[in-house]
Amino acid sequence: MNDQPLVLIVEDDTALRRFLRAALEADGLRVVEAWNGAEAVSLAMQYVPEVVLMDLGLPDIDGVEVTRRLRAWMTAPILVVSARGHERQKVEALDAGADDYLTKPFGVPELVARIRAALRRVARTASAGAVLEVGALRVDFEARRVTLGGAEVHLTPLEYRLLAVLARHAGKVVTHGQLLEAVWGPRRADQAQSLRVHMTHLRRKLEQGGGQRLFATEAGVGYRLLQPE
Amino acid sequence: MHRPTPEEMLVRAAEEEAKRGKGHLKVFFGAAPGVGKTYAMLEAGQRQRAVGVDVVLGWVETHGRAETEALTVGFERIPPRRVEHGPIALAEFDLEAALARRPALILVDELPHTNAPGSTHTRRWQDVEELLAAGIDVHTTLNVQHLESLNDVVAQITGVRVRETVPDALIDAAEVVEMVDLTPDDLIARLEQGKVYVGDRADRALDGFFRRGNLVALRELALRRAAERADADVLSFRRDAGIEEPWPAGERLLVAVGPAPQGADLIRAAARIAGRLHAPWIAASVEGSSQTDTARAQVAAHLTLAERLGAEAVVLRSERAVDELLAYARTRNVTRILVGRPTHSVWRDRLSGSFLDALVRSAQGIDVIVTTGEVAPPHRPPAAPLDRPTAREVAQVLLIVGVASAVGLVTRDLFDLADQAMIHLLAVVVAASRVGRAASMVAVLAAVAALDFLFVPPFYTFAVSDGRYLLSFAVMGIVGLTVSHLTHRVRSQADAALERERRTAALHAMSRELAGLNAPSEIAHSAVRHLRVLLDADVSLVRAEDGALEPLAGEALGPRDLAVVQWVVGHGQPAGAGTDTLPGGRRLFVPLRAGSGVVGALGLDLGDRPSPGRRALVEVAAATIALALERAWLAESSETARLVLETERTRTSLLSAVSHDLRTPLASITGAAGAALTGTDLTAEERDELLSTIRDEGQRLGRLIQGLLDLTLLAADPAAKMEWVPIDEIVASAVDRLDAPNVSVRLPEPLLMVQMDPVLVDQLLFNLLENATKHAPGSEIEVSAHAAGDEVVVEVADRGPGLPPGAAALVFERFWRAPDGHRTEGAGLGLAIAAAIARAHGGRVHARTRDGGGSVFGFSLPVRHE
């Protein structure tokens, strides 16, 4: 039991915290609870959890700020929980170093799946190879070759770079800002429209009329390359 | 016994109302410097201090007198303000500091003092007025020679014209005027002892101003003024006590004012007479069309003086001064007309008629008083200087005379010399009626020369054989000049009338245009545009609201100008260039006064000092603009109020509708949970049943709350987050989020870009998709998009039961739900939100029955191009 991953739950609502603990323990995860930002930082140092599940609306320190403080020294994935309509807050949290987000209300299966995915991502990153495979898609980073079902797909340099950035963070939401900075360079926030157009072309080339879903679009936040199962 | 009539009581109530909240003024009044006014003031202050009044020393001039100096000990002092004036630093009374300190009583010496340039007011008495307006009691000192109405008398007595005068109205409004008296001999004795002026200034003072004769006269003046003041106090006491007024009511004085410099003395005389009669008085000037600008400015200065002395000032416009003046006097029930003694030669009256004579003859029922000074109104300026004739005029004139001579030459055998003279005279008349006076003289000379050269024997020389012809020439000259003069006058009258007409029309046009506008900024810009033309000046409009200034239109103002505006708004009076208050800048500022008070200020850069006509125009314009702006602002705030009310109403109806939908699932959840907890003998299936009820109802509750949250999301302005987004992306994100099987997407080859808030449109499409999955469970759902003209249409089609008849128009209504048979769970908010999002983007939603079964829900958004 002790080798099970440890989850730090940061949530100020007692009922929700009780429910989260029950749901995660039922799935075999170990749980530590914090009910405000300050305690989250101190418990994280004490226990060094494998995953942090954090509500953004905390009574003392802003959840985005807690994310930033944790990310300063911690590599474990941070999942933030936020309501719909608060897209700006999500983007801020992701830019501050959060790995993923959950939108309230969410179901237990989704929660557990996201936590497991985050853990897998950590394991995979540790053994990150030069080739990525998602279903029929195969990206060979060394040869800069992209194939779909064995057939080579011709991407423009920009499309390739977009795909490479998303692939490197496969399963994770990459915000518009992060993509823009990685592909266009710093301070190119005005290229958002161009980013959307290139992403659409990329998706059209790779998904082929809705045949296979590779990308998830998070409206107002960013994109995610779906995780290979 | 006379009880006050209701009207009188109203007047008194108004007076008391005006006084309430204002500070009380006490004036220590003396005949000459050195009588001990400052001393008396300080003594009074010390007495007040002794009884615990919060007394502050604002300004005091001790002139180094030791005993006066001793009395200042113990007072809190307002530190003087340092004003850099060229190389020297001047110390001035610090009005701002005094207002900030807000004592109960402040002592301010030397009321007539002129402040250093750059001060808020040009004069200290204006500082005192402001202190009083702020509710601070003021003690101050004043010598008789500084009183405006006595200024000229004092000048006659002492031979020294005092420039620093104080309006009588201020003294009349004082609560107490305390006469500080010292006999001339005592004063001279004090002076000799060096108690008044220290050192050698004492000797010089004794030679000049402080001669015994002067002092006696000044003392008499001061005592008389103080007595008049006491008289007024008695009068107001009698009025309060209901004692019958001892003099016949209804005296009214009119003083006729002209442009001569002596007019100022005439006005002061009028003020004294009116004061003695206790009569209201009017200063009137009749302006003819020929009035020059300098004369007009002089009259304006006189009228300003009259207003300061308490008169009502009017400018009448007419060529017939006497008739106009008398007509006006009769309408105003004037009992006496005051005019100045004529100073011009008697010959002028003989030639052009005497104004005074005409006035006295026609003034039946009105007394005419002639006093020293100049007779006023019929100001005939020296004939306007002749303009140089233009080349065109000369050519015109020579042509006309030339034609006359040609006609004369042709008809030389038919007509004799007298006829030729007539023909040339006609030419002169024709020419004079067309050209200026200088050119008319050219016409006369040309006609005389032509007549002489061509028709007067000996022919073809300028010699004249008969002296009689000279007379003809002279007649010709006089006729020409007279015609030209009359023409000129008629023309200038017409021009003046035209100018007035133009201004009236322009003003009218402005007010008409302003009346048609509703947006305050449009009104402001239109007003500025009109005024620029109307006044030929740089114009600025500033709004004042709760002490904050906001430029509306026109020229930008610097911090200095804004300080003036602040004052104008605070006091509701004009200030800036051409006024007595803050005259430093280039601009004149007039308050914009509307029904609710001063709503802003109008700034004008009029260049030179404004003429009275223009100033009146400015005030009319300011009033028009103020009313138009106030109307627009009121409309705006009522529009805002209406919107707030509308929002509030929507929210209330929403809440009342939603509260039912919220309670139902809550009741199910609570009930099911209670049953699951307490029911001991439940089968596993029953327990599962209860738990799934809780889950389903919880989800329903969640959807409902999310719907409400989405509505609040919509309240924010979507335009702020507009971006160009490919339709593909929206379809992909909404379909991802729905995560349902059997959804197919069909998008056209060219990328469709739409300007939108992606989060909201994602929600819009998601709601349509969710609606489809709810109403057509298990059916294939098809999402498609296409361009149609300037719009992009996105549709969600299903193969469900389709729409009930007549529902297409209703499905997007808030809380509409399919009638029984089509009914499913849900609060009915989803489609309403979808419709609201589409509307917020300038688009719309639609629903129809699908060919071959099922329904189609869709939305269209305009494709905007910058």
HADDOCK unambig.tbl for C-alpha pairs under 7 A between the chains (distance, minus, plus):
assign (segid A and resid 85 and name CA) (segid B and resid 713 and name CA) 6.69 0.50 0.50
assign (segid A and resid 193 and name CA) (segid B and resid 724 and name CA) 5.89 0.50 0.50
assign (segid A and resid 193 and name CA) (segid B and resid 725 and name CA) 6.62 0.50 0.50
assign (segid A and resid 196 and name CA) (segid B and resid 725 and name CA) 6.57 0.50 0.50
assign (segid A and resid 196 and name CA) (segid B and resid 726 and name CA) 6.87 0.50 0.50
assign (segid A and resid 197 and name CA) (segid B and resid 726 and name CA) 6.54 0.50 0.50
assign (segid A and resid 200 and name CA) (segid B and resid 728 and name CA) 6.58 0.50 0.50
assign (segid A and resid 200 and name CA) (segid B and resid 729 and name CA) 6.60 0.50 0.50
assign (segid A and resid 210 and name CA) (segid B and resid 745 and name CA) 6.71 0.50 0.50
assign (segid A and resid 216 and name CA) (segid B and resid 733 and name CA) 6.61 0.50 0.50
assign (segid A and resid 216 and name CA) (segid B and resid 736 and name CA) 6.46 0.50 0.50
assign (segid A and resid 217 and name CA) (segid B and resid 729 and name CA) 6.84 0.50 0.50
assign (segid A and resid 217 and name CA) (segid B and resid 732 and name CA) 6.40 0.50 0.50
assign (segid A and resid 217 and name CA) (segid B and resid 733 and name CA) 4.65 0.50 0.50
assign (segid A and resid 218 and name CA) (segid B and resid 733 and name CA) 5.94 0.50 0.50
assign (segid A and resid 219 and name CA) (segid B and resid 733 and name CA) 6.11 0.50 0.50
assign (segid A and resid 219 and name CA) (segid B and resid 758 and name CA) 6.11 0.50 0.50
assign (segid A and resid 219 and name CA) (segid B and resid 759 and name CA) 5.29 0.50 0.50
assign (segid A and resid 219 and name CA) (segid B and resid 762 and name CA) 6.62 0.50 0.50
assign (segid A and resid 220 and name CA) (segid B and resid 758 and name CA) 6.11 0.50 0.50
assign (segid A and resid 220 and name CA) (segid B and resid 759 and name CA) 5.35 0.50 0.50
